[in-house]
Amino acid sequence: MDKLTHYRSVSELHEKSGYPPPANPLISLMTCKELMSYSLGESRFTGDFYMIALKKIKSGYVLYGKTKYDHENGSMVFMKPRQIIEVSNVQFAEKGFVIFVHEDYLSGHTLHNLIKQYGYFEYEINEALHISPAEEKIMWELYDKIRTEYDQNQDEFSQEIILSHIDSMLKYSDRFYKRQFIDRSSNVSGTTVKKFQDILNTYFQKGFHKDSGLPTVNYLANELFLSTRYLSDVLKQETGMTALEHIHIYLIKEAKNLLLSANANISQIAYELGFESPSYFTRLFKKVVGQTPGQYKEHHIAVAK
């Protein structure tokens, strides 16, 4: 495996890749036409910067997370600092752009915290944002505004103006991803939530919880070939609840059934469901139901009488 290189600055990435020095050491903008005559750093690298890119790949691939990106249509990808990126024999199509933004460029700006709330920086690269021609036009208009400001003699207003346009680009991306989630639900046979529930049912039916404990979001995401963040965001869009909330609801439904149909005590039910301790089971049950398991059972026994 090739060595892993870490870039502390955008300037360092430019130098290693053979690009001209950036106009600002903390931020860099390039079109794919400009990139076509250069390599992209080492084949495996990390950096202290975010990457926002709209691109088409003619050949080769980019590996980010666990999966490869080799989509030939226009897509946007978002990479966070210190995430390993692997590039192999990539040739970009001419129409596209790449923006590198160092963490320090965001210091003191609202985007410093806001950017961490955009879940798509946690997605696998095969979960890229596939945009329509109209959406691509919006992104190019924002890029051109950023580029105009970047190429001028930067002054005290430049950073705020550039970041405001990047902020708009990220907000539009969030909107377009919501559209993609809806399209995914309507076009794929069986919604994500149905597949999610099926895997959850199978986990308990086969008794995996007895050996491995409670199912995790990571396990379910892997079974669906999705990243954990993408899975939760899709479920949130479809149902209003995250993956973890769906797991909790499933567990509580099973717990209610056992409380009312079995003679087992609270501790036995907790361990039967795969909880590490009865106290965790009790806390979760009360959080979701508003009553402890004991109170819930007593209430239903009293009502039945």
PAPADREN-351451 format. One record per residue (C-alpha): x, y negated, z; residue in three letters. Coordinates in nm, 2 decimals. Example, Ala and Ser with C-alpha at 12.3 -4.5 7.8 and 13.67 -1.06 7.14 Angstrom:
<nodes>
<node><x>1.23</x><y>0.45</y><z>0.78</z><type>ALA</type></node>
<node><x>1.37</x><y>0.11</y><z>0.71</z><type>SER</type></node>
</nodes>
This chain:
<nodes>
<node><x>0.00</x><y>0.00</y><z>0.00</z><type>MET</type></node>
<node><x>0.13</x><y>-0.35</y><z>-0.08</z><type>ASP</type></node>
<node><x>0.24</x><y>-0.57</y><z>0.20</z><type>LYS</type></node>
<node><x>-0.01</x><y>-0.81</y><z>0.36</z><type>LEU</type></node>
<node><x>0.08</x><y>-1.18</y><z>0.33</z><type>THR</type></node>
<node><x>-0.07</x><y>-1.45</y><z>0.55</z><type>HIS</type></node>
<node><x>-0.10</x><y>-1.81</y><z>0.43</z><type>TYR</type></node>
<node><x>-0.11</x><y>-2.08</y><z>0.70</z><type>ARG</type></node>
<node><x>-0.19</x><y>-2.35</y><z>0.45</z><type>SER</type></node>
<node><x>-0.35</x><y>-2.40</y><z>0.11</z><type>VAL</type></node>
<node><x>-0.02</x><y>-2.55</y><z>0.00</z><type>SER</type></node>
<node><x>0.16</x><y>-2.22</y><z>0.08</z><type>GLU</type></node>
<node><x>-0.09</x><y>-2.03</y><z>-0.13</z><type>LEU</type></node>
<node><x>-0.04</x><y>-2.27</y><z>-0.42</z><type>HIS</type></node>
<node><x>0.34</x><y>-2.24</y><z>-0.39</z><type>GLU</type></node>
<node><x>0.33</x><y>-1.86</y><z>-0.38</z><type>LYS</type></node>
<node><x>0.09</x><y>-1.84</y><z>-0.68</z><type>SER</type></node>
<node><x>0.28</x><y>-2.09</y><z>-0.90</z><type>GLY</type></node>
<node><x>0.01</x><y>-2.35</y><z>-0.89</z><type>TYR</type></node>
<node><x>0.09</x><y>-2.72</y><z>-0.88</z><type>PRO</type></node>
<node><x>0.08</x><y>-2.86</y><z>-0.52</z><type>PRO</type></node>
<node><x>-0.27</x><y>-2.95</y><z>-0.41</z><type>PRO</type></node>
<node><x>-0.37</x><y>-3.32</y><z>-0.38</z><type>ALA</type></node>
<node><x>-0.45</x><y>-3.25</y><z>-0.01</z><type>ASN</type></node>
<node><x>-0.27</x><y>-2.97</y><z>0.18</z><type>PRO</type></node>
<node><x>-0.60</x><y>-2.87</y><z>0.35</z><type>LEU</type></node>
<node><x>-0.83</x><y>-2.83</y><z>0.05</z><type>ILE</type></node>
<node><x>-0.79</x><y>-2.72</y><z>-0.31</z><type>SER</type></node>
<node><x>-1.02</x><y>-2.71</y><z>-0.61</z><type>LEU</type></node>
<node><x>-0.96</x><y>-2.52</y><z>-0.93</z><type>MET</type></node>
<node><x>-1.17</x><y>-2.41</y><z>-1.22</z><type>THR</type></node>
<node><x>-1.12</x><y>-2.05</y><z>-1.35</z><type>CYS</type></node>
<node><x>-0.99</x><y>-2.20</y><z>-1.67</z><type>LYS</type></node>
<node><x>-0.70</x><y>-2.34</y><z>-1.47</z><type>GLU</type></node>
<node><x>-0.66</x><y>-2.01</y><z>-1.28</z><type>LEU</type></node>
<node><x>-0.63</x><y>-1.81</y><z>-1.60</z><type>MET</type></node>
<node><x>-0.26</x><y>-1.90</y><z>-1.64</z><type>SER</type></node>
<node><x>-0.17</x><y>-1.80</y><z>-1.28</z><type>TYR</type></node>
<node><x>-0.18</x><y>-1.51</y><z>-1.05</z><type>SER</type></node>
<node><x>-0.36</x><y>-1.54</y><z>-0.72</z><type>LEU</type></node>
<node><x>-0.10</x><y>-1.52</y><z>-0.45</z><type>GLY</type></node>
<node><x>0.01</x><y>-1.18</y><z>-0.33</z><type>GLU</type></node>
<node><x>-0.21</x><y>-0.88</y><z>-0.42</z><type>SER</type></node>
<node><x>-0.31</x><y>-0.85</y><z>-0.05</z><type>ARG</type></node>
<node><x>-0.34</x><y>-1.16</y><z>0.16</z><type>PHE</type></node>
<node><x>-0.52</x><y>-1.35</y><z>0.43</z><type>THR</type></node>
<node><x>-0.53</x><y>-1.72</y><z>0.50</z><type>GLY</type></node>
<node><x>-0.64</x><y>-1.98</y><z>0.75</z><type>ASP</type></node>
<node><x>-0.90</x><y>-2.11</y><z>0.51</z><type>PHE</type></node>
<node><x>-1.25</x><y>-2.05</y><z>0.37</z><type>TYR</type></node>
<node><x>-1.30</x><y>-1.97</y><z>0.01</z><type>MET</type></node>
<node><x>-1.61</x><y>-2.06</y><z>-0.19</z><type>ILE</type></node>
<node><x>-1.61</x><y>-1.94</y><z>-0.55</z><type>ALA</type></node>
<node><x>-1.84</x><y>-1.92</y><z>-0.85</z><type>LEU</type></node>
<node><x>-1.68</x><y>-1.68</y><z>-1.10</z><type>LYS</type></node>
<node><x>-1.71</x><y>-1.41</y><z>-1.36</z><type>LYS</type></node>
<node><x>-1.45</x><y>-1.14</y><z>-1.37</z><type>ILE</type></node>
<node><x>-1.35</x><y>-1.01</y><z>-1.72</z><type>LYS</type></node>
<node><x>-1.13</x><y>-0.73</y><z>-1.59</z><type>SER</type></node>
<node><x>-0.97</x><y>-0.61</y><z>-1.27</z><type>GLY</type></node>
<node><x>-1.13</x><y>-0.63</y><z>-0.93</z><type>TYR</type></node>
<node><x>-1.13</x><y>-0.82</y><z>-0.60</z><type>VAL</type></node>
<node><x>-1.16</x><y>-0.62</y><z>-0.28</z><type>LEU</type></node>
<node><x>-1.30</x><y>-0.79</y><z>0.03</z><type>TYR</type></node>
<node><x>-1.42</x><y>-0.60</y><z>0.33</z><type>GLY</type></node>
<node><x>-1.49</x><y>-0.23</y><z>0.23</z><type>LYS</type></node>
<node><x>-1.61</x><y>-0.28</y><z>-0.12</z><type>THR</type></node>
<node><x>-1.50</x><y>-0.40</y><z>-0.46</z><type>LYS</type></node>
<node><x>-1.63</x><y>-0.69</y><z>-0.67</z><type>TYR</type></node>
<node><x>-1.62</x><y>-0.65</y><z>-1.04</z><type>ASP</type></node>
<node><x>-1.94</x><y>-0.81</y><z>-1.15</z><type>HIS</type></node>
<node><x>-1.93</x><y>-0.96</y><z>-1.50</z><type>GLU</type></node>
<node><x>-2.22</x><y>-1.20</y><z>-1.44</z><type>ASN</type></node>
<node><x>-2.20</x><y>-1.53</y><z>-1.27</z><type>GLY</type></node>
<node><x>-2.19</x><y>-1.48</y><z>-0.89</z><type>SER</type></node>
<node><x>-2.08</x><y>-1.67</y><z>-0.58</z><type>MET</type></node>
<node><x>-1.87</x><y>-1.52</y><z>-0.31</z><type>VAL</type></node>
<node><x>-1.78</x><y>-1.66</y><z>0.03</z><type>PHE</type></node>
<node><x>-1.47</x><y>-1.56</y><z>0.23</z><type>MET</type></node>
<node><x>-1.39</x><y>-1.65</y><z>0.58</z><type>LYS</type></node>
<node><x>-1.04</x><y>-1.72</y><z>0.74</z><type>PRO</type></node>
<node><x>-0.82</x><y>-1.42</y><z>0.81</z><type>ARG</type></node>
<node><x>-1.03</x><y>-1.18</y><z>0.61</z><type>GLN</type></node>
<node><x>-0.81</x><y>-0.94</y><z>0.40</z><type>ILE</type></node>
<node><x>-0.85</x><y>-1.01</y><z>0.03</z><type>ILE</type></node>
<node><x>-0.70</x><y>-0.77</y><z>-0.23</z><type>GLU</type></node>
<node><x>-0.67</x><y>-0.87</y><z>-0.60</z><type>VAL</type></node>
<node><x>-0.58</x><y>-0.62</y><z>-0.87</z><type>SER</type></node>
<node><x>-0.52</x><y>-0.72</y><z>-1.23</z><type>ASN</type></node>
<node><x>-0.79</x><y>-0.98</y><z>-1.23</z><type>VAL</type></node>
<node><x>-0.87</x><y>-1.18</y><z>-1.53</z><type>GLN</type></node>
<node><x>-1.13</x><y>-1.45</y><z>-1.48</z><type>PHE</type></node>
<node><x>-1.38</x><y>-1.57</y><z>-1.73</z><type>ALA</type></node>
<node><x>-1.33</x><y>-1.93</y><z>-1.82</z><type>GLU</type></node>
<node><x>-1.65</x><y>-2.06</y><z>-1.66</z><type>LYS</type></node>
<node><x>-1.61</x><y>-2.07</y><z>-1.28</z><type>GLY</type></node>
<node><x>-1.45</x><y>-2.25</y><z>-0.99</z><type>PHE</type></node>
<node><x>-1.27</x><y>-2.17</y><z>-0.66</z><type>VAL</type></node>
<node><x>-1.26</x><y>-2.40</y><z>-0.35</z><type>ILE</type></node>
<node><x>-1.02</x><y>-2.33</y><z>-0.06</z><type>PHE</type></node>
<node><x>-1.10</x><y>-2.52</y><z>0.26</z><type>VAL</type></node>
<node><x>-0.86</x><y>-2.50</y><z>0.55</z><type>HIS</type></node>
<node><x>-1.02</x><y>-2.47</y><z>0.90</z><type>GLU</type></node>
<node><x>-0.84</x><y>-2.79</y><z>1.01</z><type>ASP</type></node>
<node><x>-1.01</x><y>-2.99</y><z>0.73</z><type>TYR</type></node>
<node><x>-1.34</x><y>-2.93</y><z>0.91</z><type>LEU</type></node>
<node><x>-1.22</x><y>-3.04</y><z>1.25</z><type>SER</type></node>
<node><x>-1.43</x><y>-3.32</y><z>1.40</z><type>GLY</type></node>
<node><x>-1.70</x><y>-3.27</y><z>1.14</z><type>HIS</type></node>
<node><x>-2.04</x><y>-3.10</y><z>1.20</z><type>THR</type></node>
<node><x>-1.96</x><y>-2.85</y><z>0.93</z><type>LEU</type></node>
<node><x>-1.69</x><y>-2.70</y><z>1.16</z><type>HIS</type></node>
<node><x>-1.96</x><y>-2.53</y><z>1.37</z><type>ASN</type></node>
<node><x>-2.23</x><y>-2.52</y><z>1.10</z><type>LEU</type></node>
<node><x>-2.03</x><y>-2.31</y><z>0.86</z><type>ILE</type></node>
<node><x>-2.00</x><y>-2.03</y><z>1.11</z><type>LYS</type></node>
<node><x>-2.38</x><y>-2.00</y><z>1.11</z><type>GLN</type></node>
<node><x>-2.40</x><y>-1.91</y><z>0.74</z><type>TYR</type></node>
<node><x>-2.42</x><y>-1.53</y><z>0.76</z><type>GLY</type></node>
<node><x>-2.30</x><y>-1.48</y><z>0.40</z><type>TYR</type></node>
<node><x>-1.94</x><y>-1.54</y><z>0.50</z><type>PHE</type></node>
<node><x>-1.98</x><y>-1.20</y><z>0.68</z><type>GLU</type></node>
<node><x>-2.12</x><y>-1.01</y><z>0.38</z><type>TYR</type></node>
<node><x>-1.93</x><y>-0.75</y><z>0.18</z><type>GLU</type></node>
<node><x>-1.81</x><y>-0.88</y><z>-0.15</z><type>ILE</type></node>
<node><x>-2.05</x><y>-0.65</y><z>-0.34</z><type>ASN</type></node>
<node><x>-2.33</x><y>-0.85</y><z>-0.17</z><type>GLU</type></node>
<node><x>-2.23</x><y>-1.16</y><z>-0.37</z><type>ALA</type></node>
<node><x>-2.49</x><y>-1.42</y><z>-0.45</z><type>LEU</type></node>
<node><x>-2.62</x><y>-1.37</y><z>-0.81</z><type>HIS</type></node>
<node><x>-2.74</x><y>-1.70</y><z>-0.93</z><type>ILE</type></node>
<node><x>-2.97</x><y>-1.80</y><z>-1.21</z><type>SER</type></node>
<node><x>-2.87</x><y>-2.05</y><z>-1.48</z><type>PRO</type></node>
<node><x>-3.07</x><y>-2.33</y><z>-1.31</z><type>ALA</type></node>
<node><x>-2.90</x><y>-2.25</y><z>-0.98</z><type>GLU</type></node>
<node><x>-2.56</x><y>-2.24</y><z>-1.14</z><type>GLU</type></node>
<node><x>-2.62</x><y>-2.58</y><z>-1.29</z><type>LYS</type></node>
<node><x>-2.68</x><y>-2.72</y><z>-0.93</z><type>ILE</type></node>
<node><x>-2.36</x><y>-2.57</y><z>-0.81</z><type>MET</type></node>
<node><x>-2.16</x><y>-2.71</y><z>-1.10</z><type>TRP</type></node>
<node><x>-2.30</x><y>-3.06</y><z>-1.03</z><type>GLU</type></node>
<node><x>-2.19</x><y>-3.04</y><z>-0.67</z><type>LEU</type></node>
<node><x>-1.85</x><y>-2.91</y><z>-0.77</z><type>TYR</type></node>
<node><x>-1.81</x><y>-3.19</y><z>-1.02</z><type>ASP</type></node>
<node><x>-1.89</x><y>-3.45</y><z>-0.75</z><type>LYS</type></node>
<node><x>-1.64</x><y>-3.29</y><z>-0.51</z><type>ILE</type></node>
<node><x>-1.38</x><y>-3.28</y><z>-0.79</z><type>ARG</type></node>
<node><x>-1.43</x><y>-3.64</y><z>-0.88</z><type>THR</type></node>
<node><x>-1.37</x><y>-3.75</y><z>-0.52</z><type>GLU</type></node>
<node><x>-1.08</x><y>-3.51</y><z>-0.48</z><type>TYR</type></node>
<node><x>-0.90</x><y>-3.63</y><z>-0.79</z><type>ASP</type></node>
<node><x>-0.93</x><y>-4.00</y><z>-0.70</z><type>GLN</type></node>
<node><x>-0.69</x><y>-4.16</y><z>-0.46</z><type>ASN</type></node>
<node><x>-0.83</x><y>-4.02</y><z>-0.14</z><type>GLN</type></node>
<node><x>-0.91</x><y>-4.27</y><z>0.13</z><type>ASP</type></node>
<node><x>-1.08</x><y>-4.28</y><z>0.48</z><type>GLU</type></node>
<node><x>-1.41</x><y>-4.19</y><z>0.32</z><type>PHE</type></node>
<node><x>-1.30</x><y>-3.90</y><z>0.10</z><type>SER</type></node>
<node><x>-1.32</x><y>-3.63</y><z>0.36</z><type>GLN</type></node>
<node><x>-1.67</x><y>-3.71</y><z>0.47</z><type>GLU</type></node>
<node><x>-1.79</x><y>-3.74</y><z>0.11</z><type>ILE</type></node>
<node><x>-1.63</x><y>-3.41</y><z>0.01</z><type>ILE</type></node>
<node><x>-1.76</x><y>-3.22</y><z>0.31</z><type>LEU</type></node>
<node><x>-2.11</x><y>-3.36</y><z>0.26</z><type>SER</type></node>
<node><x>-2.11</x><y>-3.21</y><z>-0.09</z><type>HIS</type></node>
<node><x>-1.97</x><y>-2.88</y><z>0.04</z><type>ILE</type></node>
<node><x>-2.24</x><y>-2.88</y><z>0.31</z><type>ASP</type></node>
<node><x>-2.50</x><y>-2.92</y><z>0.03</z><type>SER</type></node>
<node><x>-2.34</x><y>-2.63</y><z>-0.17</z><type>MET</type></node>
<node><x>-2.37</x><y>-2.41</y><z>0.14</z><type>LEU</type></node>
<node><x>-2.73</x><y>-2.51</y><z>0.21</z><type>LYS</type></node>
<node><x>-2.83</x><y>-2.43</y><z>-0.15</z><type>TYR</type></node>
<node><x>-2.64</x><y>-2.10</y><z>-0.12</z><type>SER</type></node>
<node><x>-2.85</x><y>-2.02</y><z>0.19</z><type>ASP</type></node>
<node><x>-3.17</x><y>-2.10</y><z>0.00</z><type>ARG</type></node>
<node><x>-3.06</x><y>-1.89</y><z>-0.31</z><type>PHE</type></node>
<node><x>-2.98</x><y>-1.59</y><z>-0.09</z><type>TYR</type></node>
<node><x>-3.33</x><y>-1.61</y><z>0.06</z><type>LYS</type></node>
<node><x>-3.46</x><y>-1.58</y><z>-0.30</z><type>ARG</type></node>
<node><x>-3.22</x><y>-1.29</y><z>-0.36</z><type>GLN</type></node>
<node><x>-3.35</x><y>-1.11</y><z>-0.05</z><type>PHE</type></node>
<node><x>-3.71</x><y>-1.15</y><z>-0.18</z><type>ILE</type></node>
<node><x>-3.61</x><y>-1.03</y><z>-0.53</z><type>ASP</type></node>
<node><x>-3.43</x><y>-0.73</y><z>-0.38</z><type>ARG</type></node>
<node><x>-3.74</x><y>-0.63</y><z>-0.18</z><type>SER</type></node>
<node><x>-3.97</x><y>-0.65</y><z>-0.47</z><type>SER</type></node>
<node><x>-3.74</x><y>-0.49</y><z>-0.73</z><type>ASN</type></node>
<node><x>-3.59</x><y>-0.20</y><z>-0.53</z><type>VAL</type></node>
<node><x>-3.80</x><y>0.11</y><z>-0.48</z><type>SER</type></node>
<node><x>-3.89</x><y>0.10</y><z>-0.11</z><type>GLY</type></node>
<node><x>-3.81</x><y>-0.21</y><z>0.10</z><type>THR</type></node>
<node><x>-3.50</x><y>-0.23</y><z>0.31</z><type>THR</type></node>
<node><x>-3.71</x><y>-0.21</y><z>0.63</z><type>VAL</type></node>
<node><x>-3.87</x><y>0.12</y><z>0.51</z><type>LYS</type></node>
<node><x>-3.53</x><y>0.27</y><z>0.44</z><type>LYS</type></node>
<node><x>-3.40</x><y>0.14</y><z>0.77</z><type>PHE</type></node>
<node><x>-3.69</x><y>0.30</y><z>0.96</z><type>GLN</type></node>
<node><x>-3.64</x><y>0.63</y><z>0.78</z><type>ASP</type></node>
<node><x>-3.27</x><y>0.65</y><z>0.88</z><type>ILE</type></node>
<node><x>-3.37</x><y>0.55</y><z>1.24</z><type>LEU</type></node>
<node><x>-3.63</x><y>0.83</y><z>1.25</z><type>ASN</type></node>
<node><x>-3.38</x><y>1.08</y><z>1.11</z><type>THR</type></node>
<node><x>-3.12</x><y>0.98</y><z>1.37</z><type>TYR</type></node>
<node><x>-3.35</x><y>1.07</y><z>1.65</z><type>PHE</type></node>
<node><x>-3.51</x><y>1.37</y><z>1.49</z><type>GLN</type></node>
<node><x>-3.17</x><y>1.53</y><z>1.44</z><type>LYS</type></node>
<node><x>-3.07</x><y>1.45</y><z>1.79</z><type>GLY</type></node>
<node><x>-2.77</x><y>1.23</y><z>1.71</z><type>PHE</type></node>
<node><x>-2.86</x><y>1.01</y><z>2.01</z><type>HIS</type></node>
<node><x>-2.79</x><y>1.29</y><z>2.25</z><type>LYS</type></node>
<node><x>-2.43</x><y>1.32</y><z>2.14</z><type>ASP</type></node>
<node><x>-2.35</x><y>0.97</y><z>2.01</z><type>SER</type></node>
<node><x>-2.58</x><y>0.75</y><z>2.22</z><type>GLY</type></node>
<node><x>-2.80</x><y>0.48</y><z>2.08</z><type>LEU</type></node>
<node><x>-2.78</x><y>0.40</y><z>1.71</z><type>PRO</type></node>
<node><x>-2.59</x><y>0.09</y><z>1.62</z><type>THR</type></node>
<node><x>-2.65</x><y>-0.17</y><z>1.36</z><type>VAL</type></node>
<node><x>-2.31</x><y>-0.08</y><z>1.21</z><type>ASN</type></node>
<node><x>-2.41</x><y>0.29</y><z>1.17</z><type>TYR</type></node>
<node><x>-2.74</x><y>0.20</y><z>1.01</z><type>LEU</type></node>
<node><x>-2.58</x><y>-0.06</y><z>0.78</z><type>ALA</type></node>
<node><x>-2.32</x><y>0.20</y><z>0.67</z><type>ASN</type></node>
<node><x>-2.60</x><y>0.45</y><z>0.59</z><type>GLU</type></node>
<node><x>-2.76</x><y>0.18</y><z>0.37</z><type>LEU</type></node>
<node><x>-2.43</x><y>0.08</y><z>0.21</z><type>PHE</type></node>
<node><x>-2.47</x><y>-0.28</y><z>0.34</z><type>LEU</type></node>
<node><x>-2.27</x><y>-0.50</y><z>0.57</z><type>SER</type></node>
<node><x>-2.42</x><y>-0.54</y><z>0.92</z><type>THR</type></node>
<node><x>-2.48</x><y>-0.91</y><z>0.86</z><type>ARG</type></node>
<node><x>-2.65</x><y>-0.87</y><z>0.52</z><type>TYR</type></node>
<node><x>-2.87</x><y>-0.59</y><z>0.66</z><type>LEU</type></node>
<node><x>-2.99</x><y>-0.81</y><z>0.95</z><type>SER</type></node>
<node><x>-3.05</x><y>-1.11</y><z>0.72</z><type>ASP</type></node>
<node><x>-3.25</x><y>-0.90</y><z>0.48</z><type>VAL</type></node>
<node><x>-3.46</x><y>-0.76</y><z>0.76</z><type>LEU</type></node>
<node><x>-3.51</x><y>-1.10</y><z>0.91</z><type>LYS</type></node>
<node><x>-3.63</x><y>-1.23</y><z>0.57</z><type>GLN</type></node>
<node><x>-3.87</x><y>-0.93</y><z>0.53</z><type>GLU</type></node>
<node><x>-4.00</x><y>-0.90</y><z>0.88</z><type>THR</type></node>
<node><x>-3.89</x><y>-1.19</y><z>1.09</z><type>GLY</type></node>
<node><x>-3.67</x><y>-0.96</y><z>1.31</z><type>MET</type></node>
<node><x>-3.30</x><y>-0.87</y><z>1.30</z><type>THR</type></node>
<node><x>-3.17</x><y>-0.51</y><z>1.27</z><type>ALA</type></node>
<node><x>-3.10</x><y>-0.50</y><z>1.65</z><type>LEU</type></node>
<node><x>-3.45</x><y>-0.62</y><z>1.73</z><type>GLU</type></node>
<node><x>-3.59</x><y>-0.34</y><z>1.51</z><type>HIS</type></node>
<node><x>-3.37</x><y>-0.08</y><z>1.69</z><type>ILE</type></node>
<node><x>-3.50</x><y>-0.21</y><z>2.03</z><type>HIS</type></node>
<node><x>-3.87</x><y>-0.20</y><z>1.92</z><type>ILE</type></node>
<node><x>-3.82</x><y>0.16</y><z>1.80</z><type>TYR</type></node>
<node><x>-3.66</x><y>0.26</y><z>2.13</z><type>LEU</type></node>
<node><x>-3.94</x><y>0.09</y><z>2.33</z><type>ILE</type></node>
<node><x>-4.21</x><y>0.27</y><z>2.13</z><type>LYS</type></node>
<node><x>-4.04</x><y>0.60</y><z>2.20</z><type>GLU</type></node>
<node><x>-4.00</x><y>0.51</y><z>2.56</z><type>ALA</type></node>
<node><x>-4.37</x><y>0.42</y><z>2.60</z><type>LYS</type></node>
<node><x>-4.46</x><y>0.76</y><z>2.45</z><type>ASN</type></node>
<node><x>-4.24</x><y>0.95</y><z>2.69</z><type>LEU</type></node>
<node><x>-4.35</x><y>0.74</y><z>2.99</z><type>LEU</type></node>
<node><x>-4.72</x><y>0.83</y><z>2.93</z><type>LEU</type></node>
<node><x>-4.68</x><y>1.18</y><z>2.80</z><type>SER</type></node>
<node><x>-4.40</x><y>1.34</y><z>3.00</z><type>ALA</type></node>
<node><x>-4.34</x><y>1.41</y><z>3.37</z><type>ASN</type></node>
<node><x>-3.98</x><y>1.30</y><z>3.35</z><type>ALA</type></node>
<node><x>-3.87</x><y>1.01</y><z>3.57</z><type>ASN</type></node>
<node><x>-3.72</x><y>0.68</y><z>3.45</z><type>ILE</type></node>
<node><x>-3.36</x><y>0.80</y><z>3.46</z><type>SER</type></node>
<node><x>-3.44</x><y>1.12</y><z>3.26</z><type>GLN</type></node>
<node><x>-3.62</x><y>0.92</y><z>3.00</z><type>ILE</type></node>
<node><x>-3.33</x><y>0.67</y><z>2.97</z><type>ALA</type></node>
<node><x>-3.08</x><y>0.95</y><z>2.91</z><type>TYR</type></node>
<node><x>-3.32</x><y>1.14</y><z>2.68</z><type>GLU</type></node>
<node><x>-3.33</x><y>0.83</y><z>2.45</z><type>LEU</type></node>
<node><x>-2.95</x><y>0.79</y><z>2.45</z><type>GLY</type></node>
<node><x>-2.91</x><y>0.50</y><z>2.70</z><type>PHE</type></node>
<node><x>-2.58</x><y>0.49</y><z>2.89</z><type>GLU</type></node>
<node><x>-2.76</x><y>0.40</y><z>3.21</z><type>SER</type></node>
<node><x>-3.11</x><y>0.38</y><z>3.35</z><type>PRO</type></node>
<node><x>-3.05</x><y>0.01</y><z>3.45</z><type>SER</type></node>
<node><x>-2.98</x><y>-0.09</y><z>3.09</z><type>TYR</type></node>
<node><x>-3.29</x><y>0.10</y><z>2.98</z><type>PHE</type></node>
<node><x>-3.50</x><y>-0.09</y><z>3.24</z><type>THR</type></node>
<node><x>-3.35</x><y>-0.43</y><z>3.15</z><type>ARG</type></node>
<node><x>-3.43</x><y>-0.38</y><z>2.78</z><type>LEU</type></node>
<node><x>-3.77</x><y>-0.24</y><z>2.85</z><type>PHE</type></node>
<node><x>-3.86</x><y>-0.54</y><z>3.07</z><type>LYS</type></node>
<node><x>-3.72</x><y>-0.79</y><z>2.82</z><type>LYS</type></node>
<node><x>-3.93</x><y>-0.65</y><z>2.53</z><type>VAL</type></node>
<node><x>-4.25</x><y>-0.55</y><z>2.72</z><type>VAL</type></node>
<node><x>-4.25</x><y>-0.79</y><z>3.01</z><type>GLY</type></node>
<node><x>-4.28</x><y>-0.51</y><z>3.26</z><type>GLN</type></node>
<node><x>-4.04</x><y>-0.25</y><z>3.40</z><type>THR</type></node>
<node><x>-4.09</x><y>0.11</y><z>3.28</z><type>PRO</type></node>
<node><x>-4.24</x><y>0.19</y><z>3.63</z><type>GLY</type></node>
<node><x>-4.48</x><y>-0.10</y><z>3.62</z><type>GLN</type></node>
<node><x>-4.59</x><y>-0.01</y><z>3.27</z><type>TYR</type></node>
<node><x>-4.66</x><y>0.35</y><z>3.36</z><type>LYS</type></node>
<node><x>-4.85</x><y>0.25</y><z>3.68</z><type>GLU</type></node>
<node><x>-5.06</x><y>0.00</y><z>3.49</z><type>HIS</type></node>
<node><x>-5.16</x><y>0.26</y><z>3.23</z><type>HIS</type></node>
<node><x>-5.23</x><y>0.53</y><z>3.49</z><type>ILE</type></node>
<node><x>-5.46</x><y>0.28</y><z>3.67</z><type>ALA</type></node>
<node><x>-5.64</x><y>0.18</y><z>3.36</z><type>VAL</type></node>
<node><x>-5.69</x><y>0.55</y><z>3.26</z><type>ALA</type></node>
<node><x>-5.86</x><y>0.61</y><z>3.60</z><type>LYS</type></node>
</nodes>
